[in-house]
């Protein structure tokens, strides 16, 4: 078999595996990575490199593998745009956390959103009590949108964030 066809097939297999693995492990958003997520991604990329290029460690082999991944990603995005069933299979959907002041404990537990985090999101939106929330929605990008039920209907977003030390925080 042509070595480049081999790299293309291996890259395709790894790409599909990674899509399925990320979907099955329930990673909701990649923009909200914590330290363990970053380490996992780095280790996975190292682990699957040989699976994609085999013994070909040449520049051309690496470029072929990278090109296949970019092409697959482009094709998948186009197919998802045109095919709702595929989009529903691969993409996440917004989740309702609070509706008319009532908390959805099943969703909050499934999404690992703590009471403190939800209260912080509400405070960021100027809401003091759950009963004042018409809708609180966990968006697909990891943000929590809150719509209040008062006369001047307010809508705002709370971006979930992790506490990370920056270089400025170090002694």
N, CA, C and O of each residue as an XYZ file, in Angstrom:
684
protein
N       0.848     -1.182      0.000
C       0.000      0.000      0.000
C       0.893      1.244      0.000
O       1.959      1.258      0.615
N       0.450      2.262     -0.684
C       1.142      3.542     -0.709
C       1.241      4.084      0.723
O       0.239      4.103      1.438
N       2.438      4.525      1.157
C       2.581      4.991      2.539
C       1.694      6.203      2.856
O       1.262      6.363      3.998
N       1.423      7.042      1.880
C       0.580      8.210      2.141
C      -0.895      7.827      2.257
O      -1.633      8.443      3.025
N      -1.326      6.830      1.513
C      -2.694      6.315      1.670
C      -2.840      5.698      3.053
O      -3.881      5.838      3.695
N      -1.797      5.017      3.510
C      -1.788      4.442      4.852
C      -1.929      5.540      5.907
O      -2.698      5.389      6.856
N      -1.198      6.632      5.752
C      -1.290      7.753      6.699
C      -2.689      8.351      6.661
O      -3.245      8.678      7.710
N      -3.264      8.498      5.484
C      -4.618      9.057      5.361
C      -5.621      8.176      6.092
O      -6.453      8.692      6.837
N      -5.565      6.871      5.900
C      -6.506      5.953      6.555
C      -6.305      5.940      8.074
O      -7.276      5.920      8.830
N      -5.062      5.950      8.509
C      -4.776      5.975      9.944
C      -5.289      7.280     10.570
O      -5.883      7.259     11.648
N      -5.062      8.405      9.898
C      -5.522      9.699     10.412
C      -7.038      9.741     10.488
O      -7.599     10.263     11.451
N      -7.696      9.200      9.489
C      -9.158      9.133      9.492
C      -9.645      8.317     10.691
O     -10.568      8.735     11.391
N      -9.039      7.176     10.926
C      -9.442      6.324     12.044
C      -9.247      7.030     13.383
O     -10.117      6.956     14.252
N      -8.116      7.715     13.561
C      -7.851      8.425     14.821
C      -8.833      9.579     14.994
O      -9.328      9.812     16.097
N      -9.117     10.299     13.918
C     -10.055     11.429     13.987
C     -11.436     10.953     14.438
O     -12.036     11.542     15.337
N     -11.930      9.900     13.822
C     -13.246      9.367     14.186
C     -13.231      8.876     15.633
O     -14.169      9.134     16.388
N     -12.169      8.171     16.018
C     -12.062      7.695     17.397
C     -12.120      8.860     18.384
O     -12.843      8.789     19.378
N     -11.368      9.928     18.122
C     -11.333     11.072     19.029
C     -12.690     11.768     19.117
O     -13.104     12.181     20.200
N     -13.384     11.902     17.987
C     -14.727     12.495     18.020
C     -15.657     11.680     18.901
O     -16.370     12.230     19.741
N     -15.648     10.380     18.709
C     -16.516      9.503     19.493
C     -16.124      9.540     20.971
O     -16.992      9.618     21.840
N     -14.842      9.485     21.253
C     -14.376      9.484     22.639
C     -14.756     10.769     23.364
O     -15.215     10.726     24.505
N     -14.567     11.900     22.715
C     -14.920     13.175     23.347
C     -16.422     13.258     23.561
O     -16.874     13.739     24.600
N     -17.190     12.799     22.603
C     -18.648     12.831     22.722
C     -19.127     11.901     23.848
O     -20.011     12.268     24.622
N     -18.551     10.714     23.936
C     -18.980      9.747     24.944
C     -18.546     10.123     26.353
O     -19.232      9.792     27.320
N     -17.419     10.808     26.481
C     -16.976     11.200     27.818
C     -17.675     12.459     28.298
O     -17.478     12.881     29.437
N     -18.493     13.065     27.441
C     -19.336     14.170     27.878
C     -18.639     15.495     28.033
O     -19.131     16.364     28.753
N     -17.527     15.676     27.391
C     -16.868     16.976     27.471
C     -17.736     17.990     26.755
O     -17.893     17.937     25.535
N     -18.298     18.908     27.515
C     -19.283     19.822     26.970
C     -18.646     20.935     26.148
O     -19.148     21.285     25.080
N     -17.580     21.471     26.624
C     -16.969     22.585     25.911
C     -15.471     22.525     26.067
O     -14.962     22.228     27.148
N     -14.768     22.802     25.000
C     -13.320     22.775     25.060
C     -12.751     24.128     25.469
O     -11.563     24.237     25.772
N     -13.597     25.160     25.480
C     -13.095     26.465     25.884
C     -12.946     26.566     27.394
O     -12.352     27.525     27.886
N     -13.466     25.609     28.133
C     -13.419     25.636     29.586
C     -12.504     24.543     30.126
O     -12.851     23.871     31.097
N     -11.359     24.361     29.517
C     -10.448     23.305     29.917
C      -9.793     23.625     31.252
O      -9.403     24.764     31.511
N      -9.676     22.596     32.100
C      -8.901     22.752     33.316
C      -7.555     22.060     33.105
O      -7.293     21.538     32.022
N      -6.721     22.051     34.105
C      -5.368     21.516     33.969
C      -5.376     20.053     33.543
O      -4.607     19.664     32.665
N      -6.230     19.243     34.150
C      -6.259     17.818     33.801
C      -6.710     17.606     32.362
O      -6.232     16.687     31.697
N      -7.628     18.446     31.867
C      -8.068     18.340     30.473
C      -6.922     18.649     29.514
O      -6.752     17.961     28.507
N      -6.140     19.675     29.821
C      -5.021     20.055     28.960
C      -3.981     18.944     28.938
O      -3.473     18.586     27.876
N      -3.661     18.393     30.114
C      -2.693     17.299     30.181
C      -3.203     16.110     29.373
O      -2.439     15.495     28.629
N      -4.478     15.783     29.511
C      -5.060     14.670     28.760
C      -4.926     14.894     27.258
O      -4.529     13.981     26.533
N      -5.247     16.081     26.786
C      -5.161     16.365     25.351
C      -3.721     16.255     24.863
O      -3.468     15.710     23.788
N      -2.778     16.771     25.647
C      -1.371     16.663     25.248
C      -0.921     15.211     25.183
O      -0.227     14.818     24.245
N      -1.307     14.416     26.168
C      -0.911     13.007     26.180
C      -1.584     12.227     25.056
O      -0.961     11.361     24.442
N      -2.846     12.528     24.785
C      -3.539     11.845     23.696
C      -2.883     12.183     22.363
O      -2.691     11.307     21.520
N      -2.539     13.459     22.173
C      -1.908     13.827     20.898
C      -0.591     13.087     20.713
O      -0.263     12.669     19.603
N       0.155     12.925     21.782
C       1.409     12.180     21.688
C       1.146     10.690     21.443
O       1.865     10.040     20.684
N       0.104     10.161     22.097
C      -0.201      8.733     21.974
C      -0.685      8.367     20.569
O      -0.366      7.287     20.072
N      -1.438      9.235     19.936
C      -2.006      8.894     18.628
C      -1.113      9.308     17.455
O      -1.407      8.974     16.307
N      -0.038     10.022     17.732
C       0.832     10.453     16.639
C       1.338      9.252     15.842
O       1.234      9.235     14.615
N       1.879      8.257     16.526
C       2.392      7.090     15.820
C       1.273      6.301     15.157
O       1.485      5.669     14.122
N       0.088      6.336     15.747
C      -1.042      5.632     15.134
C      -1.410      6.266     13.794
O      -1.923      5.586     12.905
N      -1.153      7.562     13.646
C      -1.483      8.239     12.394
C      -0.388      8.088     11.346
O      -0.677      7.798     10.185
N       0.859      8.280     11.742
C       1.933      8.304     10.742
C       2.746      7.015     10.703
O       3.579      6.841      9.813
N       2.518      6.110     11.654
C       3.267      4.859     11.671
C       4.754      5.117     11.818
O       5.171      5.884     12.685
N       5.540      4.494     10.992
C       6.993      4.660     11.083
C       7.495      5.855     10.280
O       8.684      6.172     10.327
N       6.614      6.520      9.550
C       7.007      7.659      8.719
C       7.088      8.912      9.586
O       6.066      9.524      9.895
N       8.278      9.283      9.971
C       8.455     10.484     10.788
C       8.956     11.661      9.948
O       9.500     12.629     10.479
N       8.765     11.563      8.649
C       9.238     12.623      7.755
C       8.317     13.835      7.825
O       7.186     13.752      8.303
N       8.822     14.947      7.343
C       8.028     16.169      7.257
C       6.795     15.930      6.389
O       5.695     16.358      6.738
N       6.976     15.251      5.268
C       5.854     14.989      4.357
C       4.775     14.144      5.051
O       3.584     14.413      4.897
N       5.188     13.131      5.808
C       4.225     12.292      6.520
C       3.420     13.092      7.532
O       2.204     12.933      7.637
N       4.104     13.951      8.274
C       3.419     14.801      9.252
C       2.470     15.786      8.591
O       1.369     16.027      9.085
N       2.906     16.359      7.461
C       2.046     17.305      6.744
C       0.822     16.614      6.149
O      -0.272     17.178      6.139
N       1.010     15.389      5.653
C      -0.131     14.634      5.122
C      -1.131     14.361      6.239
O      -2.332     14.557      6.050
N      -0.655     13.911      7.403
C      -1.547     13.622      8.536
C      -2.283     14.891      8.971
O      -3.495     14.862      9.185
N      -1.558     15.999      9.103
C      -2.187     17.267      9.503
C      -3.190     17.725      8.454
O      -4.284     18.176      8.791
N      -2.816     17.608      7.178
C      -3.735     18.001      6.101
C      -5.007     17.177      6.116
O      -6.096     17.713      5.909
N      -4.883     15.871      6.362
C      -6.068     15.009      6.441
C      -6.960     15.448      7.594
O      -8.180     15.500      7.442
N      -6.368     15.767      8.747
C      -7.174     16.199      9.898
C      -7.913     17.505      9.604
O      -9.089     17.645      9.943
N      -7.228     18.456      8.977
C      -7.893     19.716      8.619
C      -9.015     19.469      7.610
O     -10.101     20.034      7.736
N      -8.755     18.634      6.618
C      -9.761     18.330      5.609
C     -10.967     17.614      6.225
O     -12.111     17.947      5.917
N     -10.712     16.639      7.089
C     -11.813     15.928      7.752
C     -12.655     16.882      8.593
O     -13.884     16.813      8.590
N     -11.974     17.771      9.310
C     -12.697     18.732     10.137
C     -13.557     19.655      9.281
O     -14.700     19.941      9.635
N     -13.022     20.120      8.165
C     -13.763     20.986      7.247
C     -14.979     20.255      6.685
O     -16.081     20.804      6.657
N     -14.778     19.022      6.239
C     -15.884     18.237      5.667
C     -16.952     17.962      6.722
O     -18.147     18.070      6.445
N     -16.522     17.609      7.921
C     -17.483     17.323      8.986
C     -18.319     18.559      9.317
O     -19.529     18.449      9.512
N     -17.693     19.724      9.382
C     -18.448     20.951      9.665
C     -19.460     21.243      8.562
O     -20.586     21.651      8.850
N     -19.077     21.041      7.318
C     -20.008     21.251      6.205
C     -21.171     20.260      6.287
O     -22.327     20.639      6.101
N     -20.866     18.999      6.563
C     -21.925     17.987      6.676
C     -22.856     18.276      7.849
O     -24.069     18.099      7.741
N     -22.292     18.718      8.962
C     -23.112     19.046     10.128
C     -24.028     20.231      9.832
O     -25.164     20.274     10.303
N     -23.538     21.180      9.063
C     -24.351     22.339      8.709
C     -25.559     21.918      7.875
O     -26.649     22.469      8.028
N     -25.360     20.944      6.999
C     -26.419     20.523      6.087
C     -27.301     19.404      6.629
O     -28.414     19.214      6.138
N     -26.834     18.659      7.631
C     -27.553     17.480      8.101
C     -27.855     17.604      9.597
O     -26.961     17.477     10.433
N     -29.121     17.854      9.919
C     -29.525     18.046     11.318
C     -29.293     16.805     12.166
O     -28.896     16.926     13.325
N     -29.531     15.614     11.622
C     -29.334     14.383     12.393
C     -27.873     14.227     12.803
O     -27.576     13.873     13.944
N     -26.969     14.492     11.871
C     -25.548     14.406     12.183
C     -25.168     15.478     13.196
O     -24.415     15.209     14.133
N     -25.682     16.686     13.014
C     -25.416     17.788     13.945
C     -25.899     17.424     15.344
O     -25.193     17.666     16.323
N     -27.097     16.842     15.449
C     -27.630     16.447     16.756
C     -26.808     15.330     17.385
O     -26.662     15.278     18.607
N     -26.276     14.446     16.565
C     -25.473     13.337     17.066
C     -24.145     13.818     17.637
O     -23.688     13.312     18.662
N     -23.532     14.781     16.985
C     -22.187     15.214     17.374
C     -22.200     16.403     18.324
O     -21.392     16.455     19.252
N     -23.095     17.351     18.115
C     -23.077     18.595     18.880
C     -23.870     18.480     20.170
O     -24.794     17.675     20.294
N     -23.481     19.307     21.118
C     -24.220     19.441     22.373
C     -25.377     20.410     22.164
O     -25.457     21.090     21.141
N     -26.264     20.463     23.140
C     -27.414     21.353     23.086
C     -27.482     22.155     24.381
O     -26.994     21.698     25.414
N     -28.078     23.337     24.340
C     -28.252     24.091     25.582
C     -29.102     23.289     26.571
O     -29.999     22.542     26.181
N     -28.799     23.462     27.851
C     -29.522     22.744     28.901
C     -30.176     23.758     29.834
O     -29.540     24.728     30.244
N     -31.440     23.535     30.166
C     -32.156     24.431     31.068
C     -31.838     24.032     32.507
O     -32.081     22.898     32.920
N     -31.291     24.986     33.261
C     -30.915     24.749     34.652
C     -32.002     25.206     35.620
O     -32.253     24.567     36.642
N     -32.640     26.321     35.280
C     -33.737     26.854     36.099
C     -34.835     27.286     35.152
O     -34.572     27.945     34.146
N     -36.073     26.913     35.472
C     -37.231     27.368     34.705
C     -38.264     27.879     35.703
O     -38.721     27.142     36.577
N     -38.624     29.154     35.558
C     -39.612     29.792     36.430
C     -39.303     29.573     37.906
O     -40.190     29.244     38.695
N     -38.046     29.758     38.269
C     -37.634     29.677     39.665
C     -37.399     28.279     40.197
O     -37.014     28.127     41.357
N     -37.616     27.255     39.391
C     -37.439     25.867     39.844
C     -36.154     25.292     39.260
O     -35.948     25.290     38.046
N     -35.303     24.809     40.149
C     -34.019     24.255     39.734
C     -34.196     22.862     39.161
O     -35.004     22.075     39.654
N     -33.439     22.562     38.120
C     -33.415     21.230     37.521
C     -32.183     20.513     38.085
O     -31.091     20.590     37.522
N     -32.382     19.813     39.213
C     -31.267     19.191     39.921
C     -30.605     18.086     39.104
O     -29.401     17.861     39.223
N     -31.393     17.392     38.268
C     -30.809     16.342     37.427
C     -29.777     16.929     36.468
O     -28.674     16.398     36.338
N     -30.140     18.033     35.792
C     -29.216     18.670     34.842
C     -28.008     19.269     35.563
O     -26.875     19.147     35.097
N     -28.258     19.914     36.696
C     -27.157     20.514     37.447
C     -26.152     19.448     37.865
O     -24.943     19.670     37.795
N     -26.649     18.290     38.301
C     -25.762     17.193     38.689
C     -25.027     16.611     37.502
O     -23.832     16.326     37.577
N     -25.752     16.433     36.395
C     -25.142     15.867     35.189
C     -24.026     16.761     34.658
O     -23.013     16.267     34.164
N     -24.212     18.068     34.760
C     -23.241     19.031     34.235
C     -22.195     19.451     35.266
O     -21.327     20.274     34.975
N     -22.280     18.881     36.477
C     -21.337     19.200     37.557
C     -21.315     20.691     37.883
O     -20.251     21.276     38.083
N     -22.481     21.290     37.932
C     -22.579     22.701     38.307
C     -22.980     22.754     39.773
O     -24.043     22.264     40.156
N     -22.126     23.350     40.581
C     -22.393     23.424     42.011
C     -23.378     24.550     42.311
O     -23.592     25.452     41.501
N     -23.965     24.469     43.495
C     -24.880     25.501     43.959
C     -24.152     26.847     44.015
O     -24.715     27.879     43.650
N     -22.901     26.828     44.474
C     -22.126     28.062     44.579
C     -21.879     28.675     43.196
O     -21.945     29.894     43.032
N     -21.598     27.832     42.212
C     -21.355     28.343     40.864
C     -22.621     28.947     40.270
O     -22.566     29.992     39.621
N     -23.756     28.298     40.488
C     -25.021     28.825     39.984
C     -25.364     30.145     40.678
O     -25.816     31.091     40.033
N     -25.152     30.203     41.975
C     -25.408     31.448     42.706
C     -24.473     32.565     42.240
O     -24.885     33.721     42.151
N     -23.232     32.227     41.947
C     -22.294     33.224     41.428
C     -22.776     33.763     40.088
O     -22.716     34.968     39.844
N     -23.253     32.875     39.221
C     -23.789     33.306     37.926
C     -24.978     34.239     38.132
O     -25.107     35.250     37.442
N     -25.836     33.899     39.074
C     -26.998     34.749     39.342
C     -26.559     36.115     39.858
O     -27.083     37.140     39.422
N     -25.599     36.137     40.785
C     -25.120     37.419     41.319
C     -24.511     38.277     40.220
O     -24.697     39.494     40.201
N     -23.772     37.634     39.291
C     -23.171     38.370     38.176
C     -24.250     39.043     37.321
O     -23.997     40.056     36.668
N     -25.443     38.470     37.335
C     -26.562     39.023     36.567
C     -27.461     39.913     37.413
O     -28.480     40.410     36.933
N     -27.081     40.113     38.680
C     -27.865     40.969     39.561
C     -29.120     40.302     40.078
O     -30.087     40.991     40.405
N     -29.135     38.991     40.161
C     -30.301     38.245     40.645
C     -29.950     37.664     42.004
O     -28.904     37.038     42.177
N     -30.857     37.885     42.983
C     -30.599     37.434     44.351
C     -31.189     36.066     44.665
O     -30.652     35.329     45.492
N     -32.294     35.727     44.006
C     -33.028     34.535     44.413
C     -33.400     33.697     43.200
O     -33.668     34.230     42.123
N     -33.414     32.386     43.383
C     -33.782     31.478     42.294
C     -35.175     31.780     41.744
O     -35.415     31.658     40.542
N     -36.082     32.171     42.622
C     -37.463     32.398     42.172
C     -37.581     33.583     41.211
O     -38.589     33.722     40.519
N     -36.556     34.434     41.169
C     -36.558     35.577     40.251
C     -36.042     35.210     38.852
O     -36.065     36.039     37.943
N     -35.584     33.981     38.689
C     -35.019     33.546     37.409
C     -36.110     32.891     36.570
O     -36.694     31.881     36.963
N     -36.370     33.480     35.418
C     -37.324     32.876     34.487
C     -36.662     31.688     33.791
O     -37.240     30.605     33.711
N     -35.439     31.903     33.287
C     -34.663     30.831     32.656
C     -33.188     31.018     32.972
O     -32.654     32.126     32.899
N     -32.540     29.915     33.323
C     -31.080     29.867     33.402
C     -30.682     28.715     32.491
O     -31.119     27.579     32.677
N     -29.855     29.022     31.513
C     -29.509     28.040     30.476
C     -27.999     27.889     30.398
O     -27.261     28.870     30.312
N     -27.558     26.637     30.430
C     -26.151     26.336     30.170
C     -26.008     26.247     28.663
O     -26.520     25.320     28.037
N     -25.305     27.220     28.078
C     -25.136     27.271     26.632
C     -24.084     26.248     26.200
O     -23.324     25.751     27.031
N     -24.040     25.937     24.918
C     -23.096     24.943     24.418
C     -21.645     25.379     24.571
O     -20.748     24.536     24.557
N     -21.399     26.668     24.714
C     -20.033     27.145     24.881
C     -19.592     27.199     26.340
O     -18.494     27.667     26.641
N     -20.453     26.718     27.256
C     -20.106     26.680     28.667
C     -20.572     27.881     29.460
O     -20.419     27.899     30.681
N     -21.131     28.879     28.815
C     -21.656     30.047     29.513
C     -23.036     29.745     30.071
O     -23.771     28.910     29.544
N     -23.374     30.449     31.157
C     -24.714     30.340     31.735
C     -25.436     31.640     31.431
O     -25.026     32.709     31.884
N     -26.524     31.542     30.656
C     -27.361     32.702     30.358
C     -28.502     32.724     31.352
O     -29.078     31.686     31.676
N     -28.827     33.919     31.836
C     -29.914     34.066     32.806
C     -30.886     35.113     32.295
O     -30.500     36.219     31.916
N     -32.165     34.734     32.295
C     -33.248     35.647     31.930
C     -34.120     35.791     33.165
O     -34.611     34.804     33.713
N     -34.306     37.035     33.595
C     -35.122     37.263     34.786
C     -36.579     37.434     34.396
O     -36.902     37.676     33.233
N     -37.444     37.305     35.375
C     -38.875     37.393     35.106
C     -39.485     38.720     35.492
O     -40.710     38.825     35.558
N     -38.678     39.744     35.751
C     -39.256     41.021     36.151
C     -39.711     41.838     34.942
O     -39.553     41.416     33.797
N     -40.277     43.012     35.216
C     -40.854     43.833     34.152
C     -39.834     44.210     33.084
O     -40.120     44.087     31.893
N     -38.674     44.658     33.479
C     -37.655     45.003     32.489
C     -36.801     43.761     32.234
O     -35.702     43.619     32.771
N     -37.324     42.888     31.422
C     -36.707     41.598     31.124
C     -35.233     41.788     30.792
O     -34.879     42.380     29.772
N     -34.380     41.271     31.677
C     -32.938     41.392     31.495
C     -32.384     40.053     31.035
O     -32.845     38.993     31.456
N     -31.411     40.120     30.184
C     -30.710     38.909     29.785
C     -29.226     39.211     29.816
O     -28.772     40.242     29.320
N     -28.483     38.298     30.405
C     -27.040     38.473     30.476
C     -26.391     37.100     30.463
O     -27.075     36.079     30.525
N     -25.069     37.084     30.382
C     -24.346     35.814     30.337
C     -23.290     35.786     31.409
O     -22.673     36.803     31.725
N     -23.087     34.599     31.971
C     -22.039     34.350     32.941
C     -21.101     33.328     32.328
O     -21.528     32.227     31.980
N     -19.850     33.668     32.191
C     -18.872     32.743     31.605
C     -18.272     31.901     32.719
O     -17.661     32.423     33.652
N     -18.457     30.584     32.606
C     -17.856     29.683     33.590
C     -16.356     29.838     33.516
O     -15.773     29.856     32.432
N     -15.750     29.947     34.646
C     -14.297     30.104     34.649
C     -13.702     29.248     35.748
O     -14.337     28.972     36.766
N     -12.517     28.853     35.525
C     -11.754     28.076     36.491
C     -10.711     29.014     37.099
O     -10.247     29.953     36.451
N     -10.361     28.748     38.323
C      -9.339     29.554     38.973
C      -7.964     29.075     38.521
O      -7.557     27.957     38.839
N      -7.261     29.906     37.792
C      -5.920     29.588     37.321
C      -4.986     30.686     37.794
O      -5.335     31.867     37.788
N      -3.801     30.281     38.202
C      -2.786     31.267     38.536
C      -2.134     31.757     37.253
O      -1.823     30.971     36.358
N      -1.936     33.040     37.179
C      -1.213     33.611     36.048
C       0.174     33.998     36.533
O       0.451     33.952     37.732
N       1.031     34.371     35.624
C       2.379     34.770     36.005
C       2.354     35.954     36.959
O       3.232     36.080     37.812
N       1.362     36.819     36.825
C       1.247     37.970     37.701
C       0.863     37.603     39.117
O       1.093     38.383     40.041
N       0.272     36.407     39.308
C      -0.148     35.964     40.632
C       0.974     35.259     41.400
O       0.862     35.035     42.605
N       2.048     34.914     40.702
C       3.132     34.183     41.352
C       3.975     35.123     42.186
O       4.142     36.289     41.832
N       4.515     34.619     43.309
C       5.334     35.505     44.182
C       6.620     35.929     43.542
O       7.398     36.664     44.149
